[in-house]
Amino acid sequence: MESSNNRNVKNECIKEPLLIIENCEPDLSEWLGLEYNHVMKIWSNTIFTNIPESWNNNVNIKFKNSNANHVYEIYSEYKFIVLDPKSDVTLSVNDFSSADGIIIGGILGYEKFTGNTSRYITKHINKKIVRSLGKIQLSIDSAALVTKMVLLGIEMNDIELTDSFEIRWNDNESTILPYGYVVIDNKVIFTPGLMEYIRKKRDT
């Protein structure tokens, strides 16, 4: 990851802790698959939990490590950082030293925060440090990328985020996604394949 932000990185060789994506979506849409695929490129030590066994045969994604059970059923004795938008405390690099891993909700975004992370994940975790990634609603893969940047020592205030993303098709038409994406060296880090998927859906 090359960026002017890297002047704040303390140690680029730091070991990645366990990242758990607790799936909260009933269906594996192509959009969800694209975000999950990108998470696995961003963060190598990732487990997807609450994944129906049938999803492992889906052509849109190849899970490297998944489990059909909920995270709180598998790791009941572990202490996790739960990334929950309802928290008033933002994630910092110091949080990682006292946790066994991080949990991000596998939840596709809406226009506004839904509270689903608190409802489906946070309240079920016994040992937890609850943190947020700010007030901008992030895509699942953007949340993983921001978390990795914080792990590397970049302060949340130094991470540039969009508050929406516009895909312009022509002079008169565009699609606006109301989600945050990381900006590095003036380039938006957008979910690979998602623009093509949206174009395909738009044209059908």
Contacts in CASP RR format, 6 or more apart in sequence:
PFRMAT RR
TARGET T0000
AUTHOR 0000-0000-0000
METHOD contacts of the structure
MODEL  1
MESSNNRNVKNECIKEPLLIIENCEPDLSEWLGLEYNHVMKIWSNTIFTN
IPESWNNNVNIKFKNSNANHVYEIYSEYKFIVLDPKSDVTLSVNDFSSAD
GIIIGGILGYEKFTGNTSRYITKHINKKIVRSLGKIQLSIDSAALVTKMV
LLGIEMNDIELTDSFEIRWNDNESTILPYGYVVIDNKVIFTPGLMEYIRK
KRDT
1 149 0 8 1.000
1 152 0 8 1.000
1 184 0 8 1.000
2 184 0 8 1.000
2 185 0 8 1.000
3 184 0 8 1.000
3 185 0 8 1.000
4 185 0 8 1.000
5 149 0 8 1.000
5 154 0 8 1.000
5 158 0 8 1.000
5 159 0 8 1.000
5 160 0 8 1.000
5 184 0 8 1.000
6 12 0 8 1.000
6 152 0 8 1.000
6 154 0 8 1.000
8 153 0 8 1.000
8 154 0 8 1.000
8 155 0 8 1.000
8 158 0 8 1.000
9 152 0 8 1.000
9 153 0 8 1.000
9 154 0 8 1.000
10 93 0 8 1.000
10 152 0 8 1.000
10 153 0 8 1.000
11 152 0 8 1.000
12 152 0 8 1.000
14 151 0 8 1.000
14 152 0 8 1.000
16 43 0 8 1.000
16 44 0 8 1.000
16 45 0 8 1.000
16 148 0 8 1.000
16 151 0 8 1.000
17 45 0 8 1.000
17 96 0 8 1.000
17 99 0 8 1.000
17 100 0 8 1.000
17 101 0 8 1.000
17 102 0 8 1.000
17 151 0 8 1.000
18 45 0 8 1.000
18 46 0 8 1.000
18 47 0 8 1.000
18 100 0 8 1.000
18 101 0 8 1.000
18 102 0 8 1.000
19 39 0 8 1.000
19 43 0 8 1.000
19 45 0 8 1.000
19 46 0 8 1.000
19 47 0 8 1.000
19 101 0 8 1.000
19 102 0 8 1.000
19 104 0 8 1.000
19 144 0 8 1.000
19 147 0 8 1.000
20 46 0 8 1.000
20 47 0 8 1.000
20 48 0 8 1.000
20 49 0 8 1.000
20 71 0 8 1.000
20 75 0 8 1.000
20 80 0 8 1.000
20 101 0 8 1.000
20 102 0 8 1.000
20 103 0 8 1.000
20 104 0 8 1.000
21 36 0 8 1.000
21 39 0 8 1.000
21 46 0 8 1.000
21 47 0 8 1.000
21 48 0 8 1.000
21 49 0 8 1.000
21 103 0 8 1.000
21 104 0 8 1.000
21 105 0 8 1.000
21 106 0 8 1.000
21 140 0 8 1.000
21 144 0 8 1.000
22 49 0 8 1.000
22 50 0 8 1.000
22 70 0 8 1.000
22 71 0 8 1.000
22 103 0 8 1.000
22 104 0 8 1.000
22 105 0 8 1.000
22 106 0 8 1.000
22 120 0 8 1.000
22 121 0 8 1.000
23 48 0 8 1.000
23 49 0 8 1.000
23 50 0 8 1.000
23 51 0 8 1.000
23 105 0 8 1.000
23 106 0 8 1.000
24 50 0 8 1.000
24 105 0 8 1.000
24 106 0 8 1.000
24 107 0 8 1.000
24 116 0 8 1.000
24 120 0 8 1.000
24 121 0 8 1.000
25 32 0 8 1.000
25 106 0 8 1.000
25 107 0 8 1.000
25 108 0 8 1.000
28 52 0 8 1.000
28 55 0 8 1.000
28 58 0 8 1.000
28 60 0 8 1.000
28 61 0 8 1.000
29 108 0 8 1.000
30 60 0 8 1.000
30 197 0 8 1.000
31 108 0 8 1.000
31 194 0 8 1.000
31 197 0 8 1.000
32 106 0 8 1.000
32 108 0 8 1.000
32 140 0 8 1.000
33 58 0 8 1.000
33 60 0 8 1.000
33 61 0 8 1.000
34 60 0 8 1.000
34 191 0 8 1.000
34 192 0 8 1.000
34 193 0 8 1.000
34 194 0 8 1.000
34 197 0 8 1.000
35 108 0 8 1.000
35 139 0 8 1.000
35 140 0 8 1.000
35 141 0 8 1.000
35 191 0 8 1.000
35 194 0 8 1.000
36 48 0 8 1.000
36 61 0 8 1.000
36 63 0 8 1.000
36 140 0 8 1.000
36 141 0 8 1.000
37 60 0 8 1.000
37 61 0 8 1.000
37 192 0 8 1.000
38 141 0 8 1.000
38 144 0 8 1.000
38 191 0 8 1.000
38 192 0 8 1.000
39 46 0 8 1.000
39 140 0 8 1.000
39 141 0 8 1.000
39 144 0 8 1.000
40 46 0 8 1.000
40 63 0 8 1.000
40 64 0 8 1.000
41 192 0 8 1.000
42 141 0 8 1.000
42 144 0 8 1.000
42 145 0 8 1.000
42 148 0 8 1.000
43 144 0 8 1.000
43 147 0 8 1.000
43 148 0 8 1.000
46 64 0 8 1.000
46 65 0 8 1.000
46 144 0 8 1.000
47 65 0 8 1.000
47 66 0 8 1.000
47 67 0 8 1.000
48 63 0 8 1.000
48 65 0 8 1.000
48 66 0 8 1.000
48 67 0 8 1.000
49 66 0 8 1.000
49 67 0 8 1.000
49 69 0 8 1.000
49 70 0 8 1.000
49 71 0 8 1.000
49 74 0 8 1.000
50 67 0 8 1.000
50 68 0 8 1.000
50 69 0 8 1.000
50 70 0 8 1.000
50 71 0 8 1.000
51 63 0 8 1.000
51 66 0 8 1.000
51 67 0 8 1.000
51 68 0 8 1.000
52 68 0 8 1.000
53 68 0 8 1.000
55 61 0 8 1.000
55 63 0 8 1.000
55 66 0 8 1.000
56 63 0 8 1.000
56 66 0 8 1.000
67 74 0 8 1.000
70 124 0 8 1.000
71 80 0 8 1.000
71 103 0 8 1.000
71 121 0 8 1.000
71 125 0 8 1.000
72 121 0 8 1.000
72 124 0 8 1.000
72 125 0 8 1.000
72 126 0 8 1.000
75 100 0 8 1.000
76 126 0 8 1.000
77 127 0 8 1.000
78 100 0 8 1.000
78 101 0 8 1.000
78 127 0 8 1.000
79 98 0 8 1.000
79 99 0 8 1.000
79 100 0 8 1.000
79 101 0 8 1.000
79 127 0 8 1.000
79 128 0 8 1.000
79 129 0 8 1.000
80 99 0 8 1.000
80 100 0 8 1.000
80 101 0 8 1.000
80 102 0 8 1.000
80 103 0 8 1.000
80 125 0 8 1.000
80 127 0 8 1.000
80 128 0 8 1.000
80 129 0 8 1.000
81 91 0 8 1.000
81 95 0 8 1.000
81 96 0 8 1.000
81 99 0 8 1.000
81 101 0 8 1.000
81 102 0 8 1.000
81 103 0 8 1.000
81 128 0 8 1.000
81 129 0 8 1.000
81 130 0 8 1.000
81 131 0 8 1.000
82 102 0 8 1.000
82 103 0 8 1.000
82 117 0 8 1.000
82 121 0 8 1.000
82 122 0 8 1.000
82 125 0 8 1.000
82 128 0 8 1.000
82 129 0 8 1.000
82 130 0 8 1.000
82 131 0 8 1.000
83 91 0 8 1.000
83 102 0 8 1.000
83 103 0 8 1.000
83 104 0 8 1.000
83 105 0 8 1.000
83 117 0 8 1.000
83 131 0 8 1.000
83 132 0 8 1.000
83 133 0 8 1.000
83 143 0 8 1.000
83 147 0 8 1.000
84 117 0 8 1.000
84 118 0 8 1.000
84 121 0 8 1.000
84 122 0 8 1.000
84 130 0 8 1.000
84 131 0 8 1.000
84 132 0 8 1.000
85 113 0 8 1.000
85 115 0 8 1.000
85 117 0 8 1.000
85 132 0 8 1.000
85 133 0 8 1.000
85 134 0 8 1.000
85 135 0 8 1.000
85 137 0 8 1.000
86 113 0 8 1.000
86 115 0 8 1.000
86 117 0 8 1.000
86 118 0 8 1.000
86 122 0 8 1.000
86 130 0 8 1.000
86 132 0 8 1.000
87 130 0 8 1.000
87 131 0 8 1.000
87 132 0 8 1.000
88 132 0 8 1.000
89 130 0 8 1.000
89 131 0 8 1.000
89 132 0 8 1.000
90 131 0 8 1.000
90 132 0 8 1.000
90 133 0 8 1.000
90 134 0 8 1.000
90 156 0 8 1.000
91 131 0 8 1.000
91 132 0 8 1.000
91 133 0 8 1.000
91 146 0 8 1.000
91 147 0 8 1.000
91 150 0 8 1.000
91 156 0 8 1.000
92 131 0 8 1.000
92 150 0 8 1.000
92 155 0 8 1.000
92 156 0 8 1.000
93 150 0 8 1.000
93 151 0 8 1.000
93 152 0 8 1.000
93 153 0 8 1.000
95 129 0 8 1.000
95 131 0 8 1.000
96 102 0 8 1.000
96 151 0 8 1.000
98 129 0 8 1.000
99 129 0 8 1.000
102 147 0 8 1.000
103 121 0 8 1.000
103 125 0 8 1.000
104 140 0 8 1.000
104 143 0 8 1.000
104 144 0 8 1.000
104 147 0 8 1.000
105 117 0 8 1.000
105 120 0 8 1.000
105 121 0 8 1.000
105 140 0 8 1.000
105 143 0 8 1.000
106 140 0 8 1.000
107 114 0 8 1.000
107 116 0 8 1.000
107 117 0 8 1.000
107 120 0 8 1.000
107 140 0 8 1.000
108 140 0 8 1.000
109 137 0 8 1.000
109 139 0 8 1.000
109 179 0 8 1.000
111 178 0 8 1.000
112 137 0 8 1.000
113 137 0 8 1.000
122 128 0 8 1.000
122 130 0 8 1.000
133 143 0 8 1.000
133 146 0 8 1.000
133 147 0 8 1.000
133 156 0 8 1.000
134 156 0 8 1.000
136 161 0 8 1.000
136 162 0 8 1.000
136 163 0 8 1.000
136 179 0 8 1.000
136 180 0 8 1.000
137 178 0 8 1.000
137 179 0 8 1.000
137 180 0 8 1.000
138 146 0 8 1.000
138 161 0 8 1.000
138 179 0 8 1.000
138 180 0 8 1.000
138 181 0 8 1.000
139 179 0 8 1.000
139 180 0 8 1.000
139 181 0 8 1.000
139 191 0 8 1.000
141 191 0 8 1.000
142 161 0 8 1.000
142 179 0 8 1.000
142 180 0 8 1.000
142 181 0 8 1.000
142 182 0 8 1.000
142 189 0 8 1.000
145 182 0 8 1.000
145 189 0 8 1.000
146 156 0 8 1.000
146 159 0 8 1.000
146 161 0 8 1.000
146 182 0 8 1.000
149 159 0 8 1.000
149 182 0 8 1.000
150 156 0 8 1.000
150 159 0 8 1.000
159 182 0 8 1.000
160 182 0 8 1.000
160 183 0 8 1.000
160 184 0 8 1.000
161 180 0 8 1.000
161 181 0 8 1.000
161 182 0 8 1.000
161 183 0 8 1.000
162 179 0 8 1.000
162 180 0 8 1.000
162 181 0 8 1.000
162 183 0 8 1.000
162 188 0 8 1.000
163 178 0 8 1.000
163 180 0 8 1.000
164 176 0 8 1.000
164 177 0 8 1.000
164 178 0 8 1.000
164 179 0 8 1.000
164 180 0 8 1.000
165 176 0 8 1.000
165 177 0 8 1.000
165 179 0 8 1.000
165 180 0 8 1.000
165 181 0 8 1.000
165 188 0 8 1.000
165 190 0 8 1.000
166 174 0 8 1.000
166 175 0 8 1.000
166 176 0 8 1.000
166 177 0 8 1.000
167 174 0 8 1.000
167 175 0 8 1.000
167 176 0 8 1.000
167 177 0 8 1.000
167 195 0 8 1.000
167 198 0 8 1.000
167 199 0 8 1.000
168 174 0 8 1.000
169 175 0 8 1.000
169 199 0 8 1.000
169 202 0 8 1.000
175 198 0 8 1.000
175 202 0 8 1.000
181 188 0 8 1.000
181 189 0 8 1.000
181 190 0 8 1.000
182 188 0 8 1.000
182 189 0 8 1.000
183 189 0 8 1.000
END
